[in-house]
Amino acid sequence: MPRQVPEQEDFAAEPRSIDLRDYWLVVRRRWVLVVVVTLIGGLGGAAYAYNAAPSYAATSQVVVTAEGPLGQSTQASQQQVNMSTEQAIAQSAPVITQAAQYLGVQPAVLQTTAAKRLTVTVPASTLTTSNVLQIAWKASSPRLAQAGANAFAKAYLSFRHSQLAGQLATLEGTLKAQVASLRAQIGQVAGQLSRSSATSSAHQTLTIRLNELTSQAGVADTQLATLATYDDSGGKPIYAAIPTKPSGLGHSTLLALGLLIGLLIGLILAFARDVFDDRVRDVAQLERRLGAATLAVLPPAEHVSVVGRNGVKRQAPAIATAESPNSRAADAVRVLRATVVAAAARGNLHTFLVVSTDAGVSSGRVAAELGVALAESGRRVLLVASDVRGSVLPQIFDVPNNNGLTDLLAGGGDPEVVTHHPKQASGTPLPATIVKRLAVLPSGHQLANTLSIVHSSGIRDLLQSQRVNYDFVLLDAPPATVSDAFALGSHVDGVIVLASEARTRGRAVEGVRHSLDQVGAVVIGGVFVGRSKVGRHRQQRSPEQSPVISPAPASTDRTGSAQAARPAPPVTRPFPAVPGGTPSGGPAKRSS
């Protein structure tokens, strides 16, 4: 009977758009990292705030004057002052040397300190309207800050006064020499004029020349006299007052700033780690990597102590649908049951392989959960322990494993003989209705050619023979890191891929999907096994009450008449042996 391939949506056909929820998921996944880095930033800000010495800043202002050499104090002459040059002069070595004398420190020491504490600025709002220098000095105390700012203001004015006084002295000497020269020329012209005839042309020329020299001498005398009124102070200082509070950021501001910087760094690290982290952390990532829908989200496995039929105490995965049928964990399994039943109905699927991408998830435990849930809903289910390397199905249902799948494939025989109807699941008794519908085929003996037997076509014939006896046949596969899973995947109607939250790698999921596609397996969906435990929330009920079991669905024959669900035992059908197979033991009787 040819296998029908169900229609699937192409989940990887188009890239998924990024929205704010994706960023929130990243932050939620990495919230510990973000919180830790934020707290470190806050502690760093607090440590800096409380350990750093307080700093005070005082500011002196100098209104730079620019009178002309003849006492002209016009706006045009003031605008001729280059404030960029004056700003550089206020921080120059001569000014620092003079300020060191005022402060009583060594010039070399003040030169080094000024690079960190001195600030000379020109207010931007007054660049074109006034000539103001703001000289600020930072110190550990208010008085030192005031003394430093005032010392540099005085040193700047002293330096500028010395420059202007030098210019004034030079100009005074030039004017005195000019006056002396003019007076000498006046005396010479006056002598020549007295000796010349009043009616001669020379007398007239000498008169004009004398008048010119007398006028020039008068101007020079006036300029020389005006020099006494020249303001050579260089500017008008507005000395700094004692600062009343520290400058810079306060303790609370530094703490908030540290927290903010820590938060930003934490978010950057969180997104960087998420970009380079290939682990599957949510359902959306699993769907993108697998290229198929997520069938259900299950809680992690819980283990319970079980005493087997041989009296040996062991650990086995707890089956929520049997141990706590009213819990949220059992409800999650029933969601998986509903999606699998829907997929089976659409594609006429009967045989399923449950395979995990890595050893972090037990395919046998999920197959057992799904098998019990399907039997609970009235379906006839066969669980095949096809993980011949170590299936947990015989351990969960406490059935003998001395004969099973490998013995059938190697020596042939009746599958019904080595099939068991378990009465318990991980130590929890199963209701009679589930026992009647659920069957387990153990893996059997470990033979010398076990792996070659599993890879043979005999498994396909076995599954084909059981399609008429059971509504669902579930196979647990070894992890996809071995080849058995892909060999089994080519013989079933559908494959369910398991992934573990924060453990399964995205590349591993893509590799499993690619390998299953290579062998022609049909992936019907994935199961995401989370890290957080699901609360059981047991409901109180009397001991004689049994878990609610859904009635078996009615089937319809070709005439359209409804028939009751088929509770009849499976049809016994001998299974041919694989050539060359030699079972190491005889068939065991099926347990009741």
C-alpha positions as CSV (number, residue, x, y, z in Angstrom):
1,M,0.0,0.0,0.0
2,P,1.7,3.2,-1.1
3,R,2.4,5.7,1.7
4,Q,0.4,9.0,1.4
5,V,2.4,12.2,2.0
6,P,0.3,14.8,3.9
7,E,0.3,18.3,2.6
8,Q,2.6,20.7,4.6
9,E,3.1,24.4,4.7
10,D,6.6,25.5,3.7
11,F,7.7,27.2,7.0
12,A,11.1,28.1,5.6
13,A,9.9,29.5,2.3
14,E,9.9,33.1,3.4
15,P,12.1,34.8,6.0
16,R,10.2,35.7,9.1
17,S,9.9,39.4,9.8
18,I,11.4,40.8,13.1
19,D,9.1,42.7,15.4
20,L,9.3,43.9,19.0
21,R,8.2,40.6,20.3
22,D,11.4,39.0,19.0
23,Y,13.5,41.5,20.9
24,W,11.4,40.9,24.0
25,L,12.0,37.1,23.7
26,V,15.7,37.7,23.5
27,V,15.6,39.9,26.6
28,R,13.5,37.4,28.5
29,R,15.8,34.5,27.6
30,R,18.9,36.5,28.7
31,W,17.3,38.4,31.6
32,V,19.8,37.0,34.1
33,L,22.7,38.4,32.1
34,V,21.0,41.8,31.7
35,V,20.2,42.1,35.4
36,V,23.7,41.1,36.5
37,V,25.4,43.5,34.1
38,T,22.9,46.3,35.1
39,L,23.7,45.7,38.8
40,I,27.4,45.7,38.1
41,G,27.0,49.1,36.4
42,G,25.0,50.4,39.3
43,L,27.6,49.2,41.8
44,G,30.4,50.8,39.7
45,G,28.5,54.1,39.6
46,A,27.9,54.0,43.3
47,A,31.6,53.1,44.1
48,Y,32.8,56.0,41.9
49,A,30.3,58.4,43.5
50,Y,31.3,57.6,47.1
51,N,35.0,57.1,46.6
52,A,35.8,60.0,44.3
53,A,36.9,63.2,46.1
54,P,34.5,66.1,45.8
55,S,35.4,68.7,43.2
56,Y,34.6,72.4,43.4
57,A,34.8,74.9,40.4
58,A,35.1,78.7,40.6
59,T,35.0,81.0,37.6
60,S,36.5,84.4,37.2
61,Q,35.6,86.7,34.3
62,V,37.7,89.2,32.5
63,V,36.2,91.9,30.2
64,V,39.0,92.5,27.8
65,T,39.5,96.1,26.8
66,A,41.0,97.3,23.6
67,E,41.4,101.1,23.7
68,G,43.3,102.6,20.8
69,P,46.7,104.1,21.4
70,L,45.2,107.6,21.4
71,G,42.5,106.8,23.9
72,Q,39.8,105.9,21.4
73,S,37.4,103.5,23.1
74,T,35.0,102.9,20.3
75,Q,33.1,99.7,19.6
76,A,35.0,99.2,16.3
77,S,38.3,99.2,18.2
78,Q,36.9,96.6,20.7
79,Q,35.9,94.3,18.0
80,Q,39.5,94.3,16.7
81,V,40.5,92.1,19.7
82,N,41.0,88.5,18.6
83,M,39.4,86.5,21.5
84,S,40.8,83.2,20.2
85,T,44.3,84.6,20.7
86,E,43.4,86.0,24.1
87,Q,42.0,82.6,25.1
88,A,45.3,80.9,24.2
89,I,47.3,83.7,26.0
90,A,45.3,83.0,29.2
91,Q,46.6,79.4,29.1
92,S,50.1,80.1,28.0
93,A,53.3,79.4,29.9
94,P,54.0,83.0,31.0
95,V,50.5,83.3,32.5
96,I,50.9,80.0,34.3
97,T,54.3,81.1,35.6
98,Q,52.8,84.4,37.0
99,A,49.8,82.5,38.5
100,A,52.3,80.1,40.2
101,Q,53.8,83.1,42.0
102,Y,50.4,84.2,43.2
103,L,49.6,80.7,44.4
104,G,53.0,80.0,45.9
105,V,53.6,76.8,43.9
106,Q,56.3,75.7,41.4
107,P,55.5,76.6,37.8
108,A,56.2,73.1,36.6
109,V,53.7,71.7,39.1
110,L,51.1,74.2,38.1
111,Q,51.8,73.5,34.4
112,T,50.9,69.9,34.9
113,T,47.9,70.6,37.1
114,A,46.5,73.2,34.8
115,A,46.0,70.7,32.0
116,K,43.4,69.0,34.2
117,R,41.9,71.8,36.2
118,L,42.1,75.0,34.1
119,T,39.4,75.8,31.6
120,V,39.3,79.1,29.6
121,T,36.3,79.7,27.5
122,V,34.6,82.5,25.5
123,P,30.8,82.4,25.9
124,A,29.2,81.5,22.6
125,S,26.5,84.1,23.1
126,T,28.9,87.0,23.4
127,L,31.4,86.2,20.7
128,T,30.2,89.1,18.5
129,T,28.9,91.5,21.2
130,S,31.6,91.6,24.0
131,N,35.1,90.5,24.9
132,V,34.7,88.2,27.9
133,L,37.0,85.5,29.0
134,Q,35.7,82.9,31.6
135,I,38.6,81.4,33.6
136,A,37.5,78.3,35.6
137,W,39.6,76.4,38.1
138,K,38.7,73.1,39.8
139,A,40.0,72.1,43.2
140,S,39.2,69.8,46.1
141,S,38.0,72.7,48.3
142,P,35.9,75.8,47.6
143,R,38.7,78.2,48.7
144,L,41.4,76.6,46.6
145,A,39.0,76.7,43.6
146,Q,38.4,80.5,44.2
147,A,42.1,81.2,44.7
148,G,43.1,79.3,41.5
149,A,40.5,81.1,39.3
150,N,41.4,84.5,40.7
151,A,45.2,83.9,40.4
152,F,44.9,83.1,36.7
153,A,42.7,86.1,36.1
154,K,45.3,88.3,37.8
155,A,48.1,86.6,35.9
156,Y,46.4,87.2,32.6
157,L,45.7,90.8,33.3
158,S,49.3,91.3,34.5
159,F,50.7,89.7,31.3
160,R,48.4,91.9,29.2
161,H,49.3,95.0,31.2
162,S,53.0,94.3,30.6
163,Q,52.4,94.0,26.9
164,L,50.4,97.2,26.7
165,A,52.9,99.1,28.9
166,G,55.6,98.0,26.6
167,Q,53.7,99.2,23.6
168,L,53.0,102.5,25.3
169,A,56.7,103.1,26.2
170,T,57.7,102.4,22.6
171,L,55.1,104.9,21.3
172,E,56.1,107.5,23.8
173,G,59.7,107.3,22.7
174,T,58.7,107.6,19.1
175,L,56.6,110.6,19.7
176,K,59.3,112.4,21.7
177,A,61.8,111.8,19.0
178,Q,59.3,113.1,16.4
179,V,58.6,116.3,18.5
180,A,62.4,116.9,18.9
181,S,62.9,116.5,15.1
182,L,60.0,118.8,14.3
183,R,61.3,121.5,16.7
184,A,64.7,121.4,15.2
185,Q,63.2,121.8,11.7
186,I,61.1,124.7,12.9
187,G,64.2,126.5,14.2
188,Q,66.0,125.9,11.0
189,V,63.1,127.2,8.8
190,A,62.6,130.2,11.1
191,G,66.2,131.3,10.7
192,Q,66.0,131.0,7.0
193,L,62.8,133.0,7.0
194,S,64.4,135.9,9.0
195,R,67.2,136.2,6.5
196,S,65.0,136.3,3.4
197,S,63.3,139.3,1.8
198,A,59.6,139.7,2.6
199,T,58.8,140.3,-1.0
200,S,60.7,137.3,-2.4
201,S,59.1,134.1,-3.4
202,A,61.4,132.1,-1.1
203,H,60.0,134.0,1.9
204,Q,56.5,132.9,1.0
205,T,57.6,129.2,0.6
206,L,59.4,129.2,3.9
207,T,56.3,130.7,5.6
208,I,54.2,127.8,4.4
209,R,56.8,125.3,5.4
210,L,57.0,126.8,8.9
211,N,53.3,126.6,9.4
212,E,53.3,122.9,8.4
213,L,56.0,122.0,10.8
214,T,54.4,124.0,13.6
215,S,51.1,122.1,13.0
216,Q,52.8,118.7,13.0
217,A,54.6,119.5,16.2
218,G,51.4,120.6,17.8
219,V,49.8,117.3,16.9
220,A,52.7,115.3,18.2
221,D,52.7,117.2,21.5
222,T,49.0,116.5,21.8
223,Q,49.5,112.8,21.2
224,L,52.3,112.7,23.7
225,A,50.2,114.3,26.3
226,T,47.3,111.9,25.6
227,L,49.5,108.9,26.4
228,A,49.1,109.7,30.1
229,T,45.3,108.9,29.9
230,Y,45.8,105.5,28.1
231,D,44.3,102.5,30.1
232,D,47.0,99.8,30.1
233,S,45.3,97.5,32.6
234,G,44.2,95.1,29.7
235,G,40.7,94.5,31.1
236,K,38.3,94.6,34.0
237,P,38.2,91.5,36.2
238,I,35.2,90.1,37.9
239,Y,36.7,87.8,40.5
240,A,35.3,84.5,41.5
241,A,33.2,83.9,44.6
242,I,33.6,80.9,46.8
243,P,31.5,78.0,45.3
244,T,28.8,76.7,47.7
245,K,28.4,73.2,46.3
246,P,30.5,70.6,44.4
247,S,30.5,70.7,40.7
248,G,29.8,67.8,38.4
249,L,27.2,65.0,38.9
250,G,25.7,64.1,42.2
251,H,25.7,60.7,43.9
252,S,22.2,59.8,42.8
253,T,22.9,60.9,39.2
254,L,26.1,58.8,39.1
255,L,24.2,55.8,40.4
256,A,21.4,56.2,37.8
257,L,24.0,56.7,35.1
258,G,25.8,53.6,36.2
259,L,22.6,51.6,36.1
260,L,21.8,53.0,32.6
261,I,25.2,52.2,31.2
262,G,25.0,48.7,32.8
263,L,21.6,48.1,31.2
264,L,22.8,49.2,27.8
265,I,25.9,47.0,28.0
266,G,23.7,44.1,29.3
267,L,21.3,44.5,26.4
268,I,24.2,44.6,23.9
269,L,25.8,41.4,25.4
270,A,22.4,39.7,25.5
271,F,21.7,40.3,21.8
272,A,25.3,39.4,20.9
273,R,25.1,36.1,22.8
274,D,21.7,35.4,21.2
275,V,23.1,36.0,17.7
276,F,26.0,33.6,18.3
277,D,24.0,31.1,20.3
278,D,22.6,28.3,18.1
279,R,20.5,26.6,20.8
280,V,16.8,26.4,20.2
281,R,15.1,28.4,22.9
282,D,11.4,28.8,21.7
283,V,8.8,27.3,19.4
284,A,9.4,29.9,16.7
285,Q,13.1,28.9,16.4
286,L,12.2,25.2,16.2
287,E,9.7,25.8,13.5
288,R,12.1,27.9,11.4
289,R,14.9,25.3,11.8
290,L,12.7,22.3,11.2
291,G,10.5,23.8,8.5
292,A,7.4,22.3,10.0
293,A,4.8,23.2,12.6
294,T,5.2,22.5,16.3
295,L,2.7,19.9,17.4
296,A,2.9,20.5,21.1
297,V,5.0,21.9,24.0
298,L,5.7,19.3,26.7
299,P,7.3,19.7,30.1
300,P,10.6,18.0,30.9
301,A,10.7,14.4,32.1
302,E,10.3,13.6,35.7
303,H,11.7,10.3,37.1
304,V,10.2,8.2,39.7
305,S,11.4,5.1,41.6
306,V,9.8,1.9,40.4
307,V,10.2,-1.6,41.7
308,G,10.2,-4.0,38.7
309,R,8.8,-7.5,38.5
310,N,12.2,-8.9,39.5
311,G,12.1,-6.8,42.7
312,V,14.9,-4.5,41.6
313,K,14.4,-0.8,42.3
314,R,15.0,1.5,39.3
315,Q,14.4,5.0,38.0
316,A,11.9,5.4,35.1
317,P,10.4,8.4,33.4
318,A,7.0,9.4,34.9
319,I,4.1,9.1,32.5
320,A,1.8,12.1,33.3
321,T,-1.2,10.7,31.4
322,A,-1.1,7.7,33.8
323,E,0.2,9.1,37.0
324,S,-1.6,12.5,37.0
325,P,-4.2,12.5,34.3
326,N,-5.7,15.8,35.5
327,S,-2.4,17.8,35.5
328,R,-1.2,20.4,33.1
329,A,1.5,18.0,31.9
330,A,-1.2,15.5,30.9
331,D,-3.1,18.2,29.1
332,A,0.0,19.1,27.1
333,V,0.2,15.4,26.0
334,R,-3.4,15.5,25.0
335,V,-2.7,18.5,22.8
336,L,0.0,16.4,21.1
337,R,-2.5,13.6,20.7
338,A,-5.1,16.0,19.1
339,T,-2.5,17.3,16.6
340,V,-1.2,13.8,15.7
341,V,-4.8,12.5,15.3
342,A,-5.7,15.4,13.0
343,A,-2.5,14.9,10.9
344,A,-3.3,11.2,10.7
345,A,-6.8,11.8,9.6
346,R,-5.7,14.3,6.8
347,G,-3.0,12.0,5.4
348,N,-4.3,8.5,6.3
349,L,-1.3,7.9,8.5
350,H,-0.9,5.0,10.9
351,T,2.7,4.5,11.6
352,F,4.8,7.2,13.3
353,L,8.5,7.4,14.3
354,V,9.4,9.6,17.4
355,V,13.0,10.7,17.1
356,S,15.0,13.2,19.1
357,T,17.6,15.5,17.7
358,D,20.0,14.7,20.5
359,A,20.2,12.6,23.7
360,G,18.6,15.4,25.7
361,V,15.1,14.1,25.1
362,S,13.9,10.5,25.4
363,S,11.9,9.5,22.4
364,G,10.7,6.4,24.4
365,R,9.2,8.6,27.1
366,V,7.3,10.8,24.6
367,A,6.2,7.8,22.6
368,A,4.9,6.3,25.9
369,E,3.0,9.5,26.8
370,L,1.4,9.7,23.3
371,G,0.6,6.0,23.3
372,V,-1.2,6.1,26.7
373,A,-3.1,9.3,25.6
374,L,-4.2,7.7,22.3
375,A,-5.4,4.5,24.1
376,E,-7.2,6.8,26.6
377,S,-9.1,8.3,23.7
378,G,-10.2,4.8,22.5
379,R,-7.6,4.2,19.8
380,R,-5.7,0.9,19.6
381,V,-2.0,1.6,19.9
382,L,1.1,-0.5,19.4
383,L,4.4,0.8,20.9
384,V,7.4,-0.6,19.1
385,A,10.7,-0.4,21.0
386,S,12.7,0.2,17.8
387,D,15.6,1.8,19.7
388,V,17.5,-1.5,19.9
389,R,20.5,0.2,21.5
390,G,18.5,0.9,24.7
391,S,14.8,1.6,24.5
392,V,13.1,2.7,27.7
393,L,9.7,1.4,26.8
394,P,10.2,-2.0,28.5
395,Q,11.4,-0.2,31.5
396,I,8.5,2.2,31.6
397,F,5.8,-0.4,31.2
398,D,7.6,-3.2,33.1
399,V,7.4,-5.8,30.3
400,P,10.0,-8.5,29.7
401,N,12.6,-7.8,27.1
402,N,13.9,-11.3,26.4
403,N,12.1,-11.5,23.1
404,G,10.9,-8.8,20.8
405,L,11.5,-6.8,17.6
406,T,15.0,-8.1,16.8
407,D,13.8,-11.8,17.3
408,L,10.9,-11.2,14.9
409,L,13.1,-9.6,12.3
410,A,15.8,-12.3,12.7
411,G,13.8,-15.5,13.0
412,G,10.2,-14.5,12.0
413,G,7.2,-15.7,13.9
414,D,3.9,-14.3,15.2
415,P,4.2,-10.6,16.5
416,E,1.3,-11.3,18.8
417,V,3.3,-13.8,20.7
418,V,6.0,-11.3,21.8
419,T,3.6,-8.3,22.2
420,H,2.6,-7.4,25.7
421,H,-0.4,-5.5,27.2
422,P,1.2,-3.6,30.1
423,K,-0.7,-3.1,33.3
424,Q,1.3,-0.2,34.6
425,A,3.3,2.8,33.5
426,S,6.3,3.7,35.6
427,G,4.7,2.0,38.7
428,T,1.3,3.6,38.2
429,P,-1.5,1.1,37.4
430,L,-3.3,1.6,34.1
431,P,-7.1,1.5,33.8
432,A,-8.4,-1.7,32.2
433,T,-9.6,0.2,29.2
434,I,-6.1,1.4,28.4
435,V,-4.6,-2.0,29.1
436,K,-7.0,-3.5,26.5
437,R,-6.1,-1.0,23.8
438,L,-2.3,-0.5,24.4
439,A,0.3,-3.0,23.3
440,V,4.1,-2.9,23.6
441,L,6.6,-4.7,21.4
442,P,9.9,-4.7,23.2
443,S,13.2,-4.5,21.4
444,G,14.3,-8.0,22.1
445,H,17.8,-9.6,22.2
446,Q,21.0,-7.9,21.3
447,L,22.1,-10.0,18.3
448,A,25.4,-9.9,16.6
449,N,23.8,-8.5,13.5
450,T,21.2,-6.4,15.3
451,L,21.9,-3.1,13.4
452,S,21.8,-4.8,10.0
453,I,18.5,-6.4,10.9
454,V,17.0,-3.0,11.8
455,H,18.2,-1.5,8.6
456,S,16.6,-4.3,6.6
457,S,13.3,-4.1,4.8
458,G,11.8,-6.5,7.3
459,I,10.7,-3.7,9.6
460,R,8.7,-2.3,6.7
461,D,6.8,-5.6,6.3
462,L,6.2,-5.8,10.1
463,L,4.7,-2.3,10.2
464,Q,2.6,-3.0,7.1
465,S,1.2,-6.1,8.7
466,Q,0.2,-4.2,11.9
467,R,-1.6,-1.4,10.1
468,V,-4.9,-3.4,10.1
469,N,-4.5,-4.5,13.7
470,Y,-3.9,-1.1,15.3
471,D,-5.1,2.5,14.7
472,F,-1.6,3.8,15.5
473,V,1.8,2.2,15.6
474,L,4.4,4.3,17.4
475,L,8.1,3.6,17.2
476,D,10.7,5.2,19.5
477,A,14.0,5.8,17.7
478,P,17.5,6.3,19.0
479,P,18.8,9.9,18.8
480,A,19.3,11.3,15.3
481,T,23.0,11.2,15.9
482,V,23.0,7.5,14.8
483,S,21.8,6.2,11.4
484,D,19.1,3.9,12.8
485,A,16.7,6.8,13.1
486,F,16.9,7.7,9.4
487,A,16.6,4.0,8.3
488,L,13.4,3.7,10.4
489,G,12.1,7.0,9.1
490,S,11.9,5.7,5.5
491,H,9.5,2.9,6.6
492,V,6.9,4.9,8.5
493,D,4.1,7.3,7.4
494,G,5.3,10.2,9.5
495,V,8.1,11.4,11.7
496,I,7.8,13.5,14.9
497,V,11.0,15.3,15.8
498,L,11.8,16.2,19.4
499,A,13.8,19.2,20.5
500,S,14.9,20.3,24.0
501,E,14.8,23.9,25.0
502,A,18.2,25.6,25.4
503,R,20.0,22.3,24.7
504,T,19.2,21.3,21.1
505,R,21.3,23.0,18.5
506,G,19.6,24.7,15.6
507,R,22.2,23.2,13.2
508,A,21.3,19.7,14.6
509,V,17.6,20.3,13.8
510,E,18.4,21.4,10.3
511,G,20.7,18.4,9.9
512,V,18.0,16.0,11.0
513,R,15.4,17.5,8.6
514,H,17.9,17.3,5.8
515,S,18.7,13.6,6.5
516,L,15.1,12.7,6.8
517,D,14.3,14.4,3.5
518,Q,17.2,12.4,1.9
519,V,15.6,9.1,2.9
520,G,12.1,10.2,1.8
521,A,10.7,10.5,5.4
522,V,7.7,12.7,6.0
523,V,8.1,15.1,8.9
524,I,4.7,16.0,10.2
525,G,5.9,18.3,12.9
526,G,8.0,18.9,16.0
527,V,7.6,18.6,19.7
528,F,9.3,21.3,21.9
529,V,10.3,20.0,25.3
530,G,10.7,22.9,27.7
531,R,13.0,23.4,30.7
532,S,10.4,24.6,33.2
533,K,8.3,22.1,35.0
534,V,4.5,22.2,34.6
535,G,2.5,22.2,37.8
536,R,0.4,19.1,38.2
537,H,-2.6,20.6,40.0
538,R,-4.1,17.3,41.0
539,Q,-7.9,17.3,41.4
540,Q,-9.2,15.7,44.6
541,R,-11.2,12.5,44.0
542,S,-12.1,9.4,45.9
543,P,-10.0,6.3,45.6
544,E,-12.7,4.4,43.8
545,Q,-12.9,7.0,41.1
546,S,-10.8,6.3,38.0
547,P,-9.4,8.8,35.5
548,V,-11.9,10.0,32.9
549,I,-11.4,8.0,29.7
550,S,-12.8,9.3,26.4
551,P,-15.1,6.8,24.7
552,A,-13.8,5.1,21.6
553,P,-14.8,6.9,18.4
554,A,-17.4,5.1,16.3
555,S,-16.3,3.9,12.8
556,T,-18.4,4.0,9.7
557,D,-18.7,1.1,7.2
558,R,-19.1,1.6,3.5
559,T,-22.9,1.6,3.7
560,G,-22.8,4.5,6.1
561,S,-24.1,2.7,9.2
562,A,-22.3,3.5,12.4
563,Q,-20.4,0.7,14.1
564,A,-18.9,0.6,17.6
565,A,-15.2,1.1,18.2
566,R,-13.3,-2.1,17.5
567,P,-12.2,-3.6,20.9
568,A,-11.4,-6.9,19.3
569,P,-7.9,-8.3,19.9
570,P,-5.3,-7.9,17.1
571,V,-5.4,-10.4,14.3
572,T,-2.6,-12.9,14.6
573,R,-0.5,-12.8,11.5
574,P,2.8,-14.7,11.2
575,F,5.8,-12.6,10.2
576,P,8.5,-14.0,7.9
577,A,12.1,-14.1,9.2
578,V,14.9,-12.1,7.7
579,P,17.3,-14.5,5.9
580,G,20.3,-15.1,8.0
581,G,18.7,-14.2,11.3
582,T,19.0,-16.5,14.3
583,P,17.2,-15.6,17.4
584,S,18.9,-16.6,20.6
585,G,15.9,-17.6,22.5
586,G,12.4,-19.0,21.9
587,P,9.3,-16.8,21.8
588,A,7.8,-15.6,25.1
589,K,4.1,-15.8,25.9
590,R,2.2,-12.5,25.8
591,S,1.4,-11.1,29.2
592,S,-2.2,-10.7,30.1
